Amino acid sequence: LWIDETARPGWANMAIDMALLDRAEQYGESWLRLYTWSPHCLSFGRHEPATRRYDLARISALGLDTVRRPTGGRAVWHARELTYAVAAPGARFGTLAKAYADIHRVLGEALSELGAEVTLAPGAPTPGLGSGACFARPVGGEVLVRGRKVIGSAQMRRGNALLQHGSILLHDDQSVISQLEQHSSFSPTACSSAGLTDHQGEQLEASAVAAVVARTVGCRWGGTWEQVTEPGFVLREAAAHFRWFASATWTWAR
């Protein structure tokens, strides 16, 4: 368990998540990392056609940070939120679909502990990459509060291990994405997302949500959890991925 109290840029966050996937694959470790982003960042899914969809000139003029995730899915604006990452041997969950469902169930329980009225989205086909940003609509098994999506996730499998990470919205800032599209037909009023604070009517800090998520995961998944307070060894391993995730070649490859 690593509650990462250092807010990091997008390239560093993605490199660290890849380092955790490396450890899951090489050593059979299971990781839960909870973290935030600084500066705020627009992340693209691994296969998303960012060069055709988003206005690079406008993004550059605004000085916005961008990164391409190693996982699939669609764009997410990382601002007032808490991000989780689970890296583990694939056998711990079985299929990717089972991992998606299991992780969301546990996260839903954690949000319920915070007083949120949580449901899981009914089964539905996964939207194509051309169907808008990640939070534009929920897919089956994703976490909803009062019918609106509060967690958006993406995943990948490599070898015998998997990585799933996603954003737990504290405030809903996802309409920013529509302002960065080249030819947007997306209406912010039609977005199906909302932040926890929007629902709860009280300010929720990322640190408080992280503590509840960590406690719930520890109870539900059991086992012996080691809380990481000196993450230098992970950061050293993540350095092998820094250059790749920081490069425009990777971020704007599609």
GISUL-V774790 format. One record per pair of residues at least 24 apart in sequence whose C-alpha atoms are under 10 Angstrom apart, sorted by sequence separation. I is the first residue (numbers start at 1). J is the second residue. D is the distance in Angstrom with one decimal. If there is no record, write none. Layout:
BEGIN
[[I J D] [I J D]]
END
This chain:
BEGIN
[[13 37 7.6] [40 64 7.4] [41 65 4.7] [42 66 4.8] [43 67 4.9] [44 68 4.7] [45 69 5.4] [46 70 5.3] [47 71 8.4] [48 72 7.8] [50 74 9.5] [119 143 6.2] [120 144 5.7] [121 145 9.8] [169 193 8.6] [170 194 8.2] [171 195 3.9] [172 196 8.2] [12 37 9.3] [13 38 9.8] [39 64 8.1] [40 65 6.6] [41 66 5.4] [42 67 6.5] [43 68 5.4] [44 69 5.9] [45 70 7.2] [46 71 5.4] [47 72 6.3] [48 73 7.3] [49 74 9.4] [50 75 8.7] [118 143 6.8] [119 144 5.3] [120 145 8.5] [143 168 9.3] [169 194 7.1] [170 195 4.5] [171 196 6.3] [172 197 8.6] [10 36 9.4] [11 37 9.9] [39 65 6.8] [40 66 8.8] [41 67 7.3] [42 68 8.5] [43 69 6.3] [44 70 9.1] [45 71 6.0] [46 72 4.9] [47 73 7.6] [48 74 6.3] [118 144 5.7] [119 145 6.3] [121 147 8.0] [169 195 4.6] [170 196 4.7] [171 197 5.8] [172 198 7.6] [8 35 8.2] [9 36 8.8] [10 37 6.6] [38 65 9.0] [39 66 9.7] [44 71 9.0] [45 72 4.6] [46 73 7.1] [47 74 8.4] [48 75 7.8] [117 144 8.2] [118 145 4.6] [119 146 7.5] [120 147 8.7] [121 148 9.1] [168 195 7.9] [169 196 6.2] [170 197 5.5] [171 198 6.3] [7 35 6.7] [8 36 6.7] [9 37 5.6] [10 38 7.6] [44 72 8.3] [45 73 4.7] [46 74 8.3] [116 144 9.4] [117 145 5.3] [118 146 6.7] [119 147 7.3] [121 149 8.4] [168 196 8.2] [169 197 8.4] [170 198 7.7] [171 199 9.3] [1 30 8.7] [2 31 7.7] [3 32 8.2] [4 33 6.8] [5 34 8.4] [6 35 7.4] [7 36 4.9] [8 37 4.9] [9 38 5.0] [10 39 7.9] [14 43 9.7] [44 73 7.7] [45 74 4.8] [46 75 9.7] [116 145 6.4] [117 146 5.9] [118 147 8.2] [119 148 9.3] [120 149 9.2] [169 198 9.6] [170 199 9.4] [1 31 6.0] [2 32 6.3] [3 33 5.8] [4 34 5.9] [5 35 6.7] [6 36 7.4] [7 37 4.8] [8 38 5.0] [9 39 5.8] [10 40 8.1] [11 41 9.5] [43 73 10.0] [44 74 5.9] [45 75 6.0] [116 146 8.2] [117 147 8.9] [118 148 9.4] [119 149 9.6] [170 200 9.9] [1 32 5.0] [2 33 4.7] [3 34 4.9] [4 35 5.1] [5 36 7.7] [6 37 8.4] [7 38 5.2] [8 39 7.3] [9 40 7.7] [10 41 6.2] [43 74 8.2] [44 75 4.5] [45 76 8.5] [118 149 9.8] [1 33 6.1] [2 34 6.4] [3 35 6.5] [4 36 7.8] [6 38 8.8] [7 39 8.1] [8 40 9.3] [9 41 7.4] [10 42 8.2] [11 43 9.6] [43 75 5.5] [44 76 6.8] [111 143 9.2] [118 150 9.5] [135 167 9.8] [171 203 9.2] [1 34 8.3] [2 35 8.5] [3 36 9.8] [7 40 9.7] [10 43 7.6] [42 75 6.8] [43 76 5.4] [44 77 9.1] [111 144 9.9] [112 145 9.2] [170 203 8.4] [171 204 9.0] [42 76 5.8] [43 77 6.5] [108 142 8.8] [109 143 9.7] [111 145 8.8] [135 169 9.9] [170 204 6.7] [41 76 8.3] [42 77 4.6] [43 78 7.5] [107 142 9.7] [108 143 6.0] [170 205 7.7] [41 77 5.9] [42 78 6.2] [105 141 8.0] [107 143 7.8] [108 144 8.2] [170 206 7.5] [40 77 7.4] [41 78 5.1] [42 79 8.8] [104 141 6.9] [105 142 8.5] [106 143 9.9] [108 145 9.0] [135 172 9.5] [169 206 9.4] [40 78 5.5] [41 79 6.9] [103 141 9.6] [104 142 6.2] [105 143 7.8] [136 174 8.4] [168 206 9.1] [39 78 8.8] [40 79 4.9] [101 140 8.6] [102 141 9.0] [103 142 9.6] [104 143 6.3] [111 150 9.8] [135 174 7.0] [136 175 9.0] [170 209 9.0] [38 78 8.9] [39 79 8.1] [40 80 8.3] [100 140 9.5] [101 141 5.6] [134 174 8.9] [135 175 9.2] [37 78 6.7] [38 79 8.1] [40 81 10.0] [100 141 7.4] [101 142 7.7] [133 174 8.2] [152 193 9.3] [168 209 9.0] [36 78 8.1] [37 79 6.9] [100 142 8.2] [101 143 9.6] [108 150 9.7] [133 175 9.2] [135 177 9.9] [136 178 10.0] [149 191 9.2] [150 192 9.0] [151 193 8.5] [168 210 9.9] [36 79 8.1] [37 80 8.7] [97 140 10.0] [98 141 9.9] [108 151 9.1] [134 177 9.8] [148 191 8.8] [149 192 6.0] [150 193 5.9] [151 194 9.2] [36 80 8.4] [37 81 8.5] [97 141 9.3] [107 151 8.7] [133 177 7.2] [148 192 5.3] [149 193 4.4] [150 194 5.8] [151 195 8.9] [36 81 6.9] [37 82 8.5] [132 177 9.2] [133 178 8.1] [147 192 8.1] [148 193 5.0] [149 194 6.2] [150 195 5.8] [151 196 9.7] [35 81 9.0] [36 82 5.5] [37 83 8.4] [132 178 8.6] [147 193 8.8] [148 194 5.9] [149 195 8.2] [150 196 6.9] [35 82 6.0] [36 83 6.0] [104 151 8.4] [147 194 9.4] [148 195 8.8] [149 196 9.7] [34 82 6.9] [35 83 5.3] [36 84 8.8] [104 152 9.7] [133 181 10.0] [144 192 9.4] [145 193 9.1] [146 194 9.4] [148 196 10.0] [34 83 5.7] [35 84 6.5] [104 153 8.9] [132 181 9.7] [144 193 8.4] [145 194 8.1] [150 199 9.9] [33 83 8.2] [34 84 4.5] [35 85 8.4] [103 153 9.8] [136 186 8.5] [144 194 8.9] [145 195 8.8] [18 69 9.7] [33 84 5.7] [34 85 6.5] [136 187 9.4] [145 196 7.8] [148 199 9.5] [17 69 9.6] [18 70 7.8] [32 84 7.0] [33 85 5.1] [34 86 9.0] [132 184 9.0] [136 188 8.7] [14 67 8.1] [17 70 9.0] [18 71 9.9] [32 85 5.7] [33 86 6.6] [73 126 9.3] [74 127 9.3] [100 153 8.2] [132 185 9.1] [133 186 9.1] [137 190 9.2] [138 191 9.9] [146 199 7.9] [11 65 9.1] [13 67 9.6] [14 68 8.3] [15 69 9.2] [31 85 7.7] [32 86 4.7] [33 87 8.6] [73 127 8.9] [74 128 8.7] [75 129 9.2] [100 154 8.6] [132 186 7.3] [136 190 7.8] [137 191 6.9] [138 192 7.3] [145 199 7.5] [10 65 7.3] [11 66 8.2] [12 67 9.6] [14 69 6.4] [15 70 9.1] [31 86 5.5] [32 87 6.8] [73 128 8.6] [74 129 6.2] [100 155 8.0] [131 186 9.5] [136 191 5.0] [137 192 5.4] [138 193 8.3] [145 200 9.8] [9 65 7.8] [10 66 6.9] [11 67 6.0] [13 69 9.5] [14 70 7.4] [30 86 7.4] [31 87 5.1] [32 88 8.7] [73 129 7.0] [74 130 8.6] [77 133 9.0] [99 155 9.2] [135 191 7.1] [136 192 5.6] [137 193 7.4] [9 66 9.1] [10 67 5.7] [11 68 8.2] [14 71 9.6] [30 87 5.7] [31 88 6.2] [72 129 9.2] [74 131 8.6] [75 132 7.9] [76 133 6.5] [77 134 9.2] [111 168 9.5] [135 192 6.7] [136 193 6.8] [9 67 9.0] [10 68 8.5] [11 69 8.8] [29 87 7.9] [30 88 4.2] [31 89 9.7] [74 132 7.2] [75 133 4.9] [76 134 5.9] [77 135 9.4] [97 155 9.7] [133 191 9.4] [135 193 5.6] [10 69 8.8] [28 87 9.7] [29 88 6.1] [30 89 6.7] [74 133 5.3] [75 134 5.4] [76 135 7.3] [96 155 7.8] [132 191 9.8] [134 193 9.4] [135 194 8.8] [28 88 7.0] [29 89 7.0] [30 90 9.8] [73 133 8.6] [74 134 4.7] [75 135 8.3] [76 136 9.8] [96 156 7.9] [27 88 9.8] [28 89 5.7] [73 134 6.7] [74 135 8.5] [75 136 9.7] [96 157 7.6] [103 164 8.6] [107 168 9.0] [24 86 9.7] [25 87 8.8] [27 89 9.0] [28 90 9.4] [30 92 8.7] [74 136 9.5] [95 157 9.6] [103 165 9.7] [104 166 9.9] [24 87 6.1] [25 88 7.5] [26 89 9.3] [28 91 9.8] [99 162 8.8] [21 85 9.7] [23 87 8.3] [24 88 5.0] [25 89 6.3] [28 92 9.8] [99 163 9.6] [100 164 7.7] [20 85 8.9] [21 86 8.6] [22 87 8.7] [23 88 8.4] [24 89 5.6] [25 90 8.8] [99 164 8.3] [100 165 9.9] [20 86 8.4] [21 87 5.3] [22 88 9.6] [23 89 9.4] [24 90 8.9] [96 162 7.8] [17 84 9.8] [18 85 10.0] [20 87 6.0] [21 88 7.0] [84 151 9.8] [90 157 7.6] [95 162 9.6] [96 163 9.4] [10 78 8.8] [17 85 6.8] [19 87 9.3] [20 88 8.3] [21 89 8.7] [83 151 9.1] [85 153 9.3] [87 155 9.6] [89 157 9.4] [90 158 9.0] [93 161 10.0] [96 164 9.0] [16 85 9.8] [17 86 8.4] [18 87 8.7] [81 150 9.7] [82 151 9.6] [83 152 9.6] [84 153 9.0] [85 154 9.7] [86 155 9.3] [87 156 9.8] [88 157 9.8] [89 158 9.6] [90 159 8.6] [91 160 7.6] [92 161 9.1] [93 162 9.2] [13 83 9.7] [17 87 7.7] [81 151 9.6] [83 153 9.4] [85 155 9.5] [87 157 9.7] [89 159 9.1] [90 160 5.6] [91 161 7.8] [92 162 9.6] [14 85 9.9] [89 160 5.9] [90 161 4.6] [91 162 9.3] [13 85 9.9] [88 160 8.8] [89 161 4.1] [90 162 5.5] [88 161 5.6] [89 162 6.2] [90 163 8.9] [87 161 7.2] [88 162 5.7] [89 163 9.0] [87 162 5.7] [88 163 6.8] [76 152 8.1] [86 162 8.0] [87 163 4.5] [88 164 9.0] [53 130 8.8] [75 152 9.9] [76 153 9.5] [86 163 5.7] [87 164 6.5] [74 152 9.4] [85 163 7.1] [86 164 5.2] [87 165 8.4] [53 132 9.4] [73 152 9.1] [74 153 9.4] [85 164 5.7] [86 165 6.1] [48 128 9.6] [49 129 7.9] [73 153 7.7] [74 154 8.4] [84 164 8.2] [85 165 4.0] [86 166 9.2] [116 196 7.5] [3 84 9.3] [48 129 6.1] [49 130 8.5] [72 153 9.0] [73 154 5.6] [84 165 5.4] [85 166 6.7] [115 196 9.8] [116 197 9.7] [2 84 10.0] [47 129 8.0] [48 130 8.3] [71 153 9.2] [72 154 5.6] [73 155 8.1] [83 165 7.0] [84 166 5.6] [85 167 9.2] [114 196 9.3] [117 199 8.8] [2 85 9.7] [71 154 5.7] [72 155 6.2] [83 166 5.5] [84 167 6.6] [116 199 7.5] [117 200 9.3] [45 129 8.7] [70 154 9.2] [71 155 5.0] [72 156 6.9] [82 166 8.5] [83 167 4.4] [84 168 7.6] [115 199 9.8] [116 200 6.8] [1 86 9.7] [69 154 8.9] [70 155 8.3] [71 156 5.2] [81 166 9.9] [82 167 5.9] [83 168 5.9] [111 196 8.6] [115 200 7.6] [69 155 9.6] [70 156 7.5] [71 157 8.7] [81 167 6.4] [82 168 5.1] [83 169 8.5] [114 200 8.9] [80 167 9.6] [81 168 5.5] [82 169 6.6] [45 133 9.7] [78 166 10.0] [79 167 9.6] [80 168 9.0] [81 169 4.5] [82 170 7.2] [44 133 9.1] [45 134 9.0] [78 167 7.5] [80 169 6.7] [81 170 4.8] [44 134 9.4] [76 166 9.2] [77 167 9.0] [78 168 9.6] [79 169 8.6] [80 170 5.8] [81 171 6.7] [114 204 9.3] [71 162 10.0] [76 167 8.1] [78 169 8.7] [79 170 9.0] [80 171 5.7] [81 172 8.5] [71 163 7.8] [72 164 9.8] [77 169 9.9] [79 171 8.4] [80 172 7.7] [81 173 9.2] [70 163 9.1] [71 164 7.7] [79 172 8.9] [80 173 7.4] [71 165 8.2] [79 173 7.1] [80 174 10.0] [114 208 9.4] [77 172 9.4] [78 173 8.3] [79 174 8.8] [114 209 7.9] [69 165 9.7] [77 173 7.1] [78 174 8.4] [113 209 9.8] [76 173 9.6] [77 174 5.8] [76 174 7.0] [77 175 8.6] [111 209 7.9] [114 212 7.7] [75 174 9.3] [76 175 10.0] [77 176 7.2] [110 209 8.2] [113 212 7.5] [114 213 9.7] [76 176 9.5] [77 177 6.6] [110 210 9.3] [112 212 9.9] [113 213 9.1] [76 177 7.5] [110 211 9.5] [111 212 7.9] [75 177 7.7] [110 212 5.9] [111 213 7.7] [109 212 9.5] [110 213 5.2] [113 216 8.7] [109 213 8.5] [110 214 8.5] [107 212 9.4] [108 213 9.2] [110 215 8.2] [111 216 9.5] [107 213 6.5] [110 216 5.7] [106 213 8.1] [107 214 9.5] [109 216 7.2] [110 217 8.0] [46 154 9.6] [108 216 9.7] [109 217 9.1] [45 154 8.0] [46 155 10.0] [107 216 7.9] [45 155 9.8] [46 156 9.6] [106 216 7.0] [107 217 7.8] [106 217 6.4] [109 220 9.4] [106 218 9.9] [106 219 9.7] [81 195 8.2] [103 217 8.9] [106 220 7.2] [80 195 8.8] [81 196 9.2] [105 220 10.0] [106 221 8.7] [62 180 10.0] [103 221 9.9] [102 221 9.9] [59 179 9.6] [58 179 9.3] [59 180 6.7] [58 180 6.9] [59 181 9.5] [54 177 8.7] [57 180 9.5] [58 181 9.2] [81 204 9.7] [82 205 8.8] [83 206 9.0] [54 178 9.0] [55 179 9.0] [56 180 8.2] [58 182 9.2] [81 205 8.7] [82 206 5.5] [54 179 9.1] [55 180 5.7] [56 181 9.0] [57 182 9.9] [80 205 9.1] [81 206 6.6] [82 207 8.3] [54 180 5.7] [55 181 5.6] [56 182 8.7] [80 206 8.2] [84 210 8.6] [53 180 8.6] [54 181 4.3] [55 182 5.0] [82 209 7.7] [83 210 9.0] [53 181 5.7] [54 182 5.2] [55 183 8.8] [81 209 9.6] [82 210 7.3] [52 181 8.9] [53 182 5.7] [54 183 8.2] [84 213 9.1] [51 181 10.0] [52 182 7.6] [53 183 7.4] [54 184 9.2] [84 214 10.0] [30 161 9.4] [34 165 9.5] [36 167 9.3] [50 181 9.2] [51 182 9.4] [52 183 9.5] [53 184 8.6] [25 157 9.9] [28 160 8.9] [29 161 9.4] [30 162 9.7] [31 163 9.4] [32 164 9.8] [33 165 9.0] [34 166 9.9] [35 167 9.6] [42 174 9.8] [50 182 10.0] [25 158 7.8] [26 159 9.6] [28 161 8.1] [30 163 10.0] [32 165 9.4] [34 167 9.9] [24 158 9.9] [25 159 6.9] [26 160 8.9] [42 176 9.3] [21 156 9.6] [24 159 10.0] [25 160 5.9] [26 161 8.8] [42 177 7.8] [21 157 9.0] [22 158 9.0] [24 160 8.3] [25 161 5.0] [21 158 8.2] [22 159 9.9] [24 161 5.9] [25 162 8.1] [21 159 10.0] [23 161 9.1] [24 162 7.8] [42 180 9.7] [21 160 9.9] [22 161 8.3] [24 163 8.8] [21 161 6.8] [22 162 9.6] [21 162 6.7] [22 163 9.7] [20 162 9.8] [21 163 6.0] [20 163 8.2] [21 164 9.4] [18 163 8.0] [17 163 7.7] [17 164 9.1] [17 165 8.3] [14 165 9.8] [36 206 7.8] [35 206 8.3] [36 207 9.5] [34 206 9.1] [35 207 8.9] [34 207 9.0] [34 209 9.5] [35 210 8.2] [70 245 8.9] [34 210 6.3] [68 244 9.9] [69 245 8.1] [33 210 9.4] [34 211 9.2] [68 245 7.0] [67 245 6.7] [68 246 9.1] [34 213 8.7] [66 245 9.8] [67 246 7.2] [68 247 9.5] [34 214 8.3] [66 246 8.9] [67 247 8.5] [68 248 9.2] [70 250 10.0] [32 213 9.8] [33 214 9.0] [66 247 10.0] [67 248 8.3] [69 250 9.5] [32 214 8.0] [66 248 8.9] [68 250 6.8] [69 251 8.3] [67 250 8.2] [68 251 4.7] [67 251 5.3] [68 252 7.7] [32 217 8.7] [66 251 7.1] [67 252 8.5] [68 253 8.9] [32 218 9.8] [66 252 9.2] [68 254 9.9] [32 225 9.6] [31 225 9.1] [30 225 9.2] [31 226 9.5] [32 227 9.8] [33 228 9.5] [56 252 9.0] [54 252 9.9] [51 251 9.3] [52 252 9.7] [5 206 9.6] [50 251 8.2] [51 252 6.0] [53 254 9.7] [5 207 8.0] [50 252 6.4] [51 253 7.6] [52 254 7.7] [4 207 9.5] [49 252 8.4] [50 253 8.0] [51 254 5.7] [3 207 8.4] [46 250 9.4] [48 252 9.6] [49 253 8.3] [50 254 5.7] [5 210 10.0] [46 251 8.9] [48 253 9.4] [49 254 4.8] [4 210 9.5] [45 251 9.7] [47 253 9.1] [48 254 6.8] [3 210 7.0] [44 251 7.8] [46 253 9.4] [47 254 7.2] [2 210 10.0] [3 211 8.1] [43 251 8.7] [44 252 9.2] [46 254 8.9] [44 254 10.0] [3 214 8.1] [23 234 8.9] [2 214 9.0] [1 214 7.5] [19 233 10.0] [20 234 7.4] [23 237 9.3] [19 234 6.6] [20 235 9.9] [22 237 8.8] [1 217 9.7] [19 235 8.0] [22 238 9.3] [1 218 8.9] [17 234 9.5] [19 236 9.0] [20 237 8.9] [16 234 7.1] [19 237 6.0] [20 238 8.3] [15 234 9.9] [16 235 6.6] [18 237 9.2] [19 238 5.0] [15 235 8.8] [16 236 9.3] [18 238 7.1] [19 239 8.6] [16 237 8.0] [17 238 8.0] [19 240 8.4] [15 237 8.9] [16 238 4.9] [18 240 9.7] [19 241 7.7] [2 225 9.9] [12 235 9.0] [15 238 5.3] [16 239 8.1] [18 241 7.4] [1 225 6.3] [2 226 8.5] [3 227 8.0] [4 228 8.7] [5 229 9.8] [14 238 8.8] [15 239 7.2] [16 240 9.6] [17 241 9.7] [18 242 9.9] [1 226 5.9] [2 227 5.9] [3 228 7.6] [4 229 8.5] [13 238 9.1] [15 240 7.9] [16 241 7.9] [1 227 4.7] [2 228 5.0] [3 229 8.3] [12 238 7.8] [15 241 5.0] [16 242 8.4] [1 228 5.9] [2 229 7.2] [4 231 8.7] [12 239 8.4] [14 241 8.3] [15 242 5.6] [1 229 9.2] [2 230 9.3] [14 242 8.4] [15 243 8.8] [2 231 8.1] [12 241 8.4] [13 242 9.2] [15 244 8.3] [11 241 8.7] [12 242 6.2] [14 244 9.9] [15 245 6.5] [11 242 6.4] [12 243 9.3] [14 245 6.9] [15 246 9.0] [11 243 8.3] [13 245 9.1] [14 246 9.4] [11 244 8.2] [12 245 7.5] [11 245 4.8] [12 246 7.8] [10 245 8.1] [11 246 5.0] [10 246 8.1] [11 247 8.5] [9 246 9.4] [11 251 9.5]]
END
